[in-house]
């Protein structure tokens, strides 16, 4: 099991911080993670989401982090390819990998926000096709340093890409996976799957089964094993009651805002989850109002003592999760509390859970 960090750069009004403080707090937490042995710091790209996510230029933040850290890997999680020209993505990826000394992890995805699509002039119905075209361009760039593509979205004729990534053959590839089809597509492409904090654990567990099954059939020649990452809101403290007390307002704020953004998309996925009879109940719970008990029941958070966290992590490992993207305090607690929880987790949880093969590069 590999332990990563996950950040939105939230600026909740009730914390009384501004954007500058939120960005500095994020970088400071990564500085600490670098010394505590965490594996990767993942930063999203979101737009038009005041308070919830101010991470509109994650490559710039990761570039800053590359000069402050030495061991921590840096994750673009994820680049919404439909909003970006593939040449610019390839250039950003190459520069970030060079600046970080070969520590970049690259996540790609479709994006899920209709307002974002409209603002950037893309059609949601073209999302998958644009991702396919973007991934093809990136793979050309990584393999040959050039891109040739004449399709419905881009016309590139043997265009050189500079700089090249430092990692050979390229940074590890991941994709955001929400629908069952996304997990199957990730397996077919031979890339890692990142399960966001959008759905109950029961649904994600079935998605993981489909991913690993698909990998066996489609990606047998890939030189690395399948990789599954899962994002969780986390608050681990020696006093479990205090952990739940501190987590309650922060996590309810975070998940309320997240579901407000993602529920329209999740509702369109309902027909793809016939096996999960409680999905209708999940939708009604979200609309009625999320609370920490419901989030815990749905397996979407990790809150409690180190022993409680270790027990839950073992269940995730057994189901096929090998990377946990931990949102300590979900970006909605004071930095000092997030640091306290990270230190507790690193000292009391990670040593018991790190047995296993070395991280896949």
Residue pairs with C-beta under 8 A, 6 or more apart in sequence:
1 313
1 316
1 317
1 321
1 322
1 323
1 324
1 353
1 354
1 356
2 39
2 40
2 322
2 323
2 324
2 359
3 37
3 38
3 39
3 324
3 326
3 345
3 350
3 353
3 354
4 38
4 39
4 40
4 41
4 42
4 75
4 229
4 323
4 324
4 325
4 326
5 29
5 30
5 33
5 38
5 40
5 41
5 42
5 325
5 326
5 327
5 328
6 42
6 44
6 77
6 231
6 325
6 326
6 327
7 26
7 29
7 41
7 42
7 43
7 44
7 55
7 327
7 331
8 44
8 46
8 52
8 53
8 54
8 55
8 327
8 331
9 22
9 23
9 26
9 43
9 53
9 54
9 55
9 61
9 331
10 22
10 51
10 52
10 53
10 54
10 254
10 330
10 331
10 332
11 17
11 18
11 19
11 22
11 50
11 51
11 54
12 51
12 253
12 331
12 332
13 51
14 249
14 253
14 332
15 332
15 333
15 334
17 25
19 54
22 54
22 331
23 54
23 61
25 335
25 338
26 43
26 61
27 61
27 64
27 65
27 68
28 335
29 328
29 335
29 338
29 339
29 342
30 41
30 65
30 68
30 69
30 72
31 68
31 69
32 339
32 342
32 343
33 41
33 69
33 72
33 342
34 68
34 69
34 70
34 71
34 72
36 342
36 343
36 346
37 346
37 350
38 72
38 326
38 342
38 346
39 72
39 73
39 323
39 359
40 72
40 73
40 74
40 75
40 105
40 323
41 62
41 65
41 72
41 73
41 74
41 75
42 75
42 76
42 77
42 105
42 107
42 325
43 55
43 58
43 61
43 62
43 74
43 75
43 76
43 77
44 53
44 55
44 58
44 77
44 78
45 55
45 56
45 57
45 58
45 76
45 78
45 79
45 80
46 52
46 53
46 55
46 56
46 113
46 116
47 56
47 113
47 116
47 119
47 120
48 113
48 115
48 116
48 119
49 113
49 257
49 261
51 257
52 254
52 257
52 258
52 261
55 61
58 76
58 77
59 76
59 92
59 96
62 74
62 75
62 76
62 96
62 100
62 104
63 95
63 96
63 99
65 72
65 74
66 74
66 96
66 99
66 100
66 101
66 103
67 99
72 103
73 100
73 103
73 104
73 105
74 96
74 100
74 103
74 104
74 105
75 104
75 105
75 106
75 107
75 174
76 93
76 96
76 104
76 105
76 106
76 107
77 105
77 107
77 174
77 176
77 194
77 325
78 107
78 108
78 109
78 174
78 175
78 176
78 194
79 89
79 106
79 107
79 108
79 109
80 108
80 109
80 110
80 111
80 116
81 89
81 108
81 109
81 110
81 130
81 131
81 133
81 134
81 135
82 110
82 111
82 117
82 120
82 122
82 126
82 127
82 130
82 131
82 134
83 111
83 116
83 117
83 120
83 122
84 134
85 154
86 133
86 134
86 137
86 138
86 141
86 147
86 149
86 154
86 156
87 137
87 141
87 147
87 154
87 156
87 159
87 161
89 134
89 137
89 138
90 137
90 138
90 141
90 142
90 147
90 161
91 161
91 162
91 163
93 104
93 106
93 138
93 165
93 170
93 171
94 141
94 161
94 162
94 163
94 164
94 165
95 163
96 104
97 103
97 104
97 165
97 166
97 167
97 171
98 163
98 165
98 166
100 166
101 166
102 165
102 166
102 167
102 171
104 165
104 167
104 171
105 171
105 172
105 174
106 170
106 171
106 172
106 173
106 174
107 173
107 174
107 175
107 176
107 194
108 131
108 134
108 135
108 138
108 173
108 174
108 175
108 176
109 131
109 175
109 176
110 127
110 128
110 130
110 131
110 176
111 117
111 127
112 178
112 261
112 262
112 265
113 261
114 124
114 264
117 123
117 124
117 127
122 130
126 153
128 185
129 152
129 153
130 153
131 175
133 149
133 151
133 152
133 153
133 154
135 189
136 149
137 147
137 149
137 154
137 156
138 170
140 146
140 147
140 148
140 149
141 147
141 161
141 164
142 164
142 165
142 169
142 170
143 169
145 160
145 161
145 162
145 164
146 158
146 159
146 160
146 161
147 156
147 158
147 159
147 161
148 156
148 157
148 158
148 159
149 155
149 156
150 156
150 157
165 171
167 361
172 192
172 224
172 227
172 360
172 361
173 189
173 191
173 192
174 191
174 192
174 193
174 194
174 227
174 229
175 182
175 185
175 186
175 189
175 191
175 192
175 193
175 194
176 182
176 194
176 196
177 183
177 185
177 186
177 193
177 194
177 195
177 196
177 207
177 211
178 195
178 196
178 198
178 199
178 265
178 266
178 269
179 269
179 272
180 206
180 207
180 210
180 272
180 273
181 272
182 193
183 193
183 207
183 208
183 210
183 211
183 214
184 210
184 211
184 214
186 192
186 193
186 211
186 214
187 193
187 210
187 211
187 212
187 213
187 214
187 215
187 217
187 218
187 219
187 226
188 214
188 218
188 219
189 219
190 215
190 218
190 219
190 222
192 226
192 227
192 228
192 229
192 323
193 207
193 208
193 211
193 226
193 227
193 228
193 229
194 229
194 230
194 231
194 325
195 204
195 207
195 208
195 228
195 229
195 230
195 231
195 321
196 231
197 231
197 232
197 233
197 255
197 258
197 300
197 327
198 258
198 259
198 262
198 266
199 266
199 282
199 300
200 276
200 278
200 282
200 298
200 299
200 300
201 298
201 299
201 300
202 276
202 278
202 298
202 299
203 273
203 276
203 279
204 230
205 319
206 275
206 276
208 228
208 319
208 320
208 321
209 320
211 226
211 228
211 320
212 226
212 228
212 320
215 222
215 226
219 226
224 360
224 361
225 360
227 322
227 323
227 360
228 320
228 321
228 322
228 323
229 321
229 322
229 323
229 324
229 325
230 316
230 321
230 323
230 324
230 325
231 325
231 326
231 327
232 300
232 301
232 302
232 324
232 325
232 326
232 327
233 247
233 251
233 254
233 255
233 295
233 300
233 301
233 302
233 303
233 327
233 329
233 330
234 301
234 302
234 303
234 309
234 326
234 327
234 328
234 329
234 341
234 345
235 243
235 244
235 246
235 247
235 250
235 251
235 302
235 303
235 328
235 329
235 333
235 337
235 341
236 243
236 302
236 303
236 304
236 305
236 306
236 309
236 341
236 344
236 345
236 348
236 349
237 243
237 246
237 305
237 340
237 341
237 344
238 305
238 306
238 344
238 348
239 305
240 304
240 305
240 308
243 303
243 304
243 305
243 341
244 292
244 303
244 304
246 329
246 333
246 337
247 292
247 301
247 303
247 329
247 333
248 291
248 292
249 332
250 329
250 330
250 332
250 333
251 292
251 295
251 301
251 303
251 330
251 332
252 290
252 291
252 292
252 295
253 330
253 332
254 327
254 330
254 331
254 332
255 290
255 295
255 300
255 330
256 289
256 290
259 286
259 290
263 283
263 286
263 287
266 283
267 283
270 279
270 280
270 283
273 279
282 298
285 294
285 298
292 301
292 303
295 301
296 303
299 312
302 309
302 312
302 313
302 326
306 344
306 345
306 348
306 349
309 345
309 349
310 349
310 352
310 353
313 324
313 349
313 353
314 353
316 324
317 353
322 356
326 345
328 338
328 341
328 342
328 345
329 337
329 338
329 341
